[in-house]
């Protein structure tokens, strides 16, 4: 995106990037202590937004710096993602436990909960390692230093420039097209991979729109909110898909552990009723979430949501083109008069 490099673009980008740097930095202590899962959640979101912003404003960095910053932030995002996914799964189990309190069902869920807690403790090691690398490389400090001169010069720079609007249009359009690539597959609920990829695309579109929210005032807010709703329900579908796939694998692995410990797999039988009932529960929830998503999507299409988004981000570019056309028209109308004046002077 180097063609979009301009003072206005980099000043605007510095403001956005610095905001996300501060948001990440504010959560580090809580993430390291691991006493509240919300620290992980907030830092993960901030790191995702920062990764998105770095990609958008890549042209404002040297190639070396961009690669270094992106790598460190990506590693943090991934480690936080693994921990956050386990936090969410444990929260789901805790929430459904009252519905599975029957003595025949509870043992299976308690065993699943135990294993996930063990995995979460292991995932914390990855979180610590990624944050230590982030701090060792001074990634957040260096990004703040990079942003400082641009932020200091912001008052003297006119931000609402054609280059910045063109970058916004290019970025949002690319993410929108990526989202639409998956739309052809949503009528079949068995398209697990496509629905998951659509969720990722919705998230990327949302983060890109959020980066340019200040540029369009409040006009982008309805599209950001609706995209987040799509992302959330697609996330619910994906979470259910993960459970449905995970539980048979968990049963096999737990059976192997039991067999090694007891010399036979008979103790596994007391775990199966709860695990199978929970899998059936997630399957039913997945069906309901899919129908909810499909209804939301079709309603958005009927209301021409996406047409309105494209029209809105096109307006500044159309206005710029109109102004250039008027300027060219004015120049052409002035040309004969200029020529006549020149001829009379020569006479």
VOLUMRO-789503 format. One line per 5 residues: their letters; for each residue x, y, z of C-alpha. Coordinates in steps of 0.02 Angstrom, whole numbers. Example, Ala and Ser with C-alpha at 12.3 -4.5 7.8 and 13.67 -1.06 7.14 Angstrom:
as) 615:-225:390 ~ 684:-53:357
***
This chain:
xxxxx) 0:0:0 ~ 148:115:-20 ~ 57:213:-154 ~ -53:281:-16 ~ 91:353:83
xxxxx) 64:538:115 ~ 78:651:265 ~ -109:650:296 ~ -117:459:283 ~ 26:434:406
xxxxx) -37:565:529 ~ -207:482:531 ~ -128:310:543 ~ -17:363:688 ~ -170:418:786
xxxxx) -258:252:759 ~ -104:145:792 ~ -58:240:950 ~ -235:213:1017 ~ -218:25:997
xxxxx) -41:25:1068 ~ -105:109:1226 ~ -251:-14:1235 ~ -132:-162:1227 ~ -11:-89:1353
xxxxx) -151:-58:1479 ~ -193:-244:1488 ~ -18:-320:1503 ~ -10:-328:1693 ~ -181:-409:1707
xxxxx) -142:-534:1569 ~ 19:-587:1655 ~ -70:-612:1822 ~ -210:-712:1737 ~ -334:-676:1876
xxxxx) -474:-611:1765 ~ -512:-677:1591 ~ -569:-505:1532 ~ -388:-443:1525 ~ -349:-577:1397
xxxxx) -505:-534:1299 ~ -471:-347:1293 ~ -288:-367:1248 ~ -329:-493:1113 ~ -453:-373:1033
xxxxx) -329:-229:1045 ~ -191:-335:966 ~ -306:-385:823 ~ -352:-204:792 ~ -168:-157:797
xxxxx) -124:-293:671 ~ -261:-231:556 ~ -204:-50:572 ~ -22:-97:538 ~ -76:-184:377
xxxxx) -181:-34:323 ~ -44:93:354 ~ 101:-19:301 ~ 163:114:181 ~ 208:227:326
xxxxx) 341:105:389 ~ 505:39:324 ~ 492:-141:266 ~ 603:-200:408 ~ 505:-112:545
xxxxx) 338:-167:474 ~ 389:-349:473 ~ 460:-341:649 ~ 310:-253:725 ~ 185:-363:634
xxxxx) 273:-523:686 ~ 277:-478:871 ~ 96:-421:876 ~ 41:-575:776 ~ 128:-691:901
xxxxx) 40:-605:1046 ~ -127:-617:957 ~ -104:-804:927 ~ -51:-843:1105 ~ -193:-740:1176
xxxxx) -313:-824:1054 ~ -269:-998:1117 ~ -293:-943:1298 ~ -453:-846:1261 ~ -532:-993:1169
xxxxx) -503:-1102:1322 ~ -571:-967:1437 ~ -730:-960:1332 ~ -749:-1149:1332 ~ -728:-1157:1520
xxxxx) -857:-1018:1541 ~ -979:-1114:1431 ~ -956:-1272:1535 ~ -981:-1177:1696 ~ -1140:-1101:1625
xxxxx) -1218:-1267:1573 ~ -1168:-1366:1728 ~ -1336:-1338:1815 ~ -1423:-1418:1665 ~ -1311:-1571:1678
xxxxx) -1318:-1598:1865 ~ -1395:-1771:1847 ~ -1272:-1897:1925 ~ -1268:-1990:1759 ~ -1218:-1833:1662
xxxxx) -1107:-1734:1780 ~ -950:-1845:1780 ~ -919:-1823:1594 ~ -930:-1634:1601 ~ -823:-1625:1757
xxxxx) -687:-1728:1671 ~ -695:-1617:1516 ~ -683:-1464:1628 ~ -530:-1534:1716 ~ -438:-1566:1552
xxxxx) -478:-1393:1485 ~ -413:-1313:1645 ~ -251:-1409:1623 ~ -237:-1350:1444 ~ -272:-1170:1499
xxxxx) -129:-1177:1624 ~ -14:-1238:1485 ~ -75:-1101:1366 ~ -25:-968:1492 ~ 157:-1014:1462
xxxxx) 135:-963:1279 ~ 55:-800:1332 ~ 200:-759:1447 ~ 329:-801:1313 ~ 244:-693:1180
xxxxx) 227:-543:1296 ~ 407:-561:1354 ~ 462:-554:1172 ~ 350:-403:1144 ~ 431:-315:1292
xxxxx) 608:-371:1248 ~ 590:-301:1073 ~ 510:-141:1141 ~ 378:-160:1007 ~ 244:-55:1090
xxxxx) 371:75:1146 ~ 444:89:972 ~ 272:104:893 ~ 229:244:1014 ~ 392:331:970
xxxxx) 355:311:785 ~ 183:388:808 ~ 239:536:914 ~ 306:652:777 ~ 153:623:668
xxxxx) 37:658:814 ~ 132:817:857 ~ 113:882:679 ~ -71:835:664 ~ -138:1010:693
xxxxx) -48:1075:539 ~ -105:936:423 ~ -271:930:331 ~ -323:749:360 ~ -473:735:246
xxxxx) -368:718:91 ~ -406:620:-69 ~ -263:499:-28 ~ -339:455:141 ~ -513:430:71
xxxxx) -440:324:-68 ~ -351:217:60 ~ -512:197:159 ~ -609:150:3 ~ -474:27:-50
xxxxx) -461:-55:121 ~ -647:-68:157 ~ -687:-127:-20 ~ -554:-264:-11 ~ -622:-330:154
xxxxx) -802:-316:91 ~ -761:-417:-65 ~ -675:-547:44 ~ -833:-563:148 ~ -943:-578:-7
xxxxx) -835:-719:-74 ~ -911:-829:61 ~ -1092:-775:37 ~ -1126:-904:-99 ~ -1099:-1045:27
xxxxx) -1208:-989:173 ~ -1369:-1072:115 ~ -1299:-1242:165 ~ -1269:-1260:351 ~ -1147:-1403:318
xxxxx) -1019:-1280:248 ~ -926:-1272:412 ~ -762:-1207:341 ~ -843:-1071:235 ~ -948:-1009:381
xxxxx) -792:-1003:490 ~ -696:-908:356 ~ -842:-789:336 ~ -830:-750:521 ~ -646:-706:500
xxxxx) -686:-596:351 ~ -825:-508:447 ~ -702:-473:587 ~ -574:-402:466 ~ -704:-292:382
xxxxx) -761:-228:551 ~ -585:-185:609 ~ -548:-96:445 ~ -707:7:459 ~ -666:48:640
xxxxx) -496:113:586 ~ -581:239:470 ~ -728:281:582 ~ -663:456:621 ~ -649:492:436
xxxxx) -834:466:404 ~ -906:533:566 ~ -1053:430:626 ~ -1097:365:452 ~ -998:203:471
xxxxx) -1068:159:642 ~ -1224:64:582 ~ -1118:-43:465 ~ -990:-78:602 ~ -1128:-129:723
xxxxx) -1213:-243:598 ~ -1050:-324:547 ~ -1011:-357:729 ~ -1180:-444:748 ~ -1138:-556:600
xxxxx) -967:-590:674 ~ -1041:-635:843 ~ -1171:-758:779 ~ -1046:-837:660 ~ -932:-852:811
xxxxx) -1070:-944:905 ~ -1088:-1063:758 ~ -900:-1093:753 ~ -892:-1123:941 ~ -1026:-1256:925
xxxxx) -934:-1335:778 ~ -777:-1344:886 ~ -871:-1434:1026 ~ -955:-1556:906 ~ -787:-1603:831
xxxxx) -691:-1599:994 ~ -797:-1714:1102 ~ -772:-1876:1000 ~ -586:-1839:997 ~ -589:-1805:1184
xxxxx) -677:-1971:1214 ~ -543:-2065:1116 ~ -400:-1977:1205 ~ -478:-2000:1377 ~ -509:-2183:1338
xxxxx) -324:-2204:1298 ~ -275:-2120:1463 ~ -395:-2230:1561 ~ -335:-2387:1474 ~ -154:-2347:1514
xxxxx) -195:-2311:1697 ~ -319:-2451:1732 ~ -269:-2578:1601 ~ -443:-2569:1525 ~ -565:-2434:1464
xxxxx) -717:-2483:1569 ~ -712:-2326:1681 ~ -740:-2223:1523 ~ -921:-2283:1519 ~ -972:-2171:1664
xxxxx) -911:-2018:1568 ~ -1001:-2052:1405 ~ -1182:-2005:1449 ~ -1136:-1826:1497 ~ -1015:-1801:1354
xxxxx) -1137:-1867:1224 ~ -1280:-1765:1298 ~ -1174:-1608:1293 ~ -1125:-1641:1112 ~ -1309:-1660:1067
xxxxx) -1345:-1497:1159 ~ -1212:-1404:1058 ~ -1277:-1481:896 ~ -1451:-1413:930 ~ -1383:-1242:978
xxxxx) -1282:-1239:818 ~ -1439:-1268:715 ~ -1529:-1126:803 ~ -1381:-1008:784 ~ -1367:-1049:599
xxxxx) -1551:-1008:570 ~ -1529:-846:666 ~ -1380:-798:559 ~ -1467:-841:397 ~ -1617:-734:445
xxxxx) -1505:-587:490 ~ -1409:-601:327 ~ -1563:-610:217 ~ -1641:-462:308 ~ -1482:-359:280
xxxxx) -1488:-401:95 ~ -1672:-353:84 ~ -1630:-187:167 ~ -1485:-159:44 ~ -1361:-142:187
xxxxx) -1208:-180:82 ~ -1263:-69:-62 ~ -1278:74:61 ~ -1104:40:130 ~ -1025:44:-43
xxxxx) -1120:201:-89 ~ -1065:287:70 ~ -878:252:50 ~ -891:301:-134 ~ -960:475:-100
xxxxx) -795:564:-59 ~ -711:488:-213 ~ -858:536:-323 ~ -852:713:-253 ~ -665:724:-287
xxxxx) -692:665:-467 ~ -832:793:-489 ~ -721:933:-427 ~ -582:881:-547 ~ -707:878:-691
xxxxx) -768:1052:-647 ~ -589:1113:-639 ~ -551:1037:-810 ~ -710:1111:-882 ~ -664:1282:-815
xxxxx) -490:1269:-889 ~ -559:1221:-1060 ~ -683:1365:-1058 ~ -546:1487:-1014 ~ -429:1427:-1151
xxxxx) -510:1519:-1303 ~ -514:1684:-1209 ~ -333:1666:-1159 ~ -290:1630:-1340 ~ -382:1784:-1402
xxxxx) -296:1894:-1276 ~ -129:1825:-1331 ~ -168:1861:-1514 ~ -225:2039:-1482 ~ -66:2072:-1385
xx) 37:2012:-1532 ~ -63:2124:-1648
***
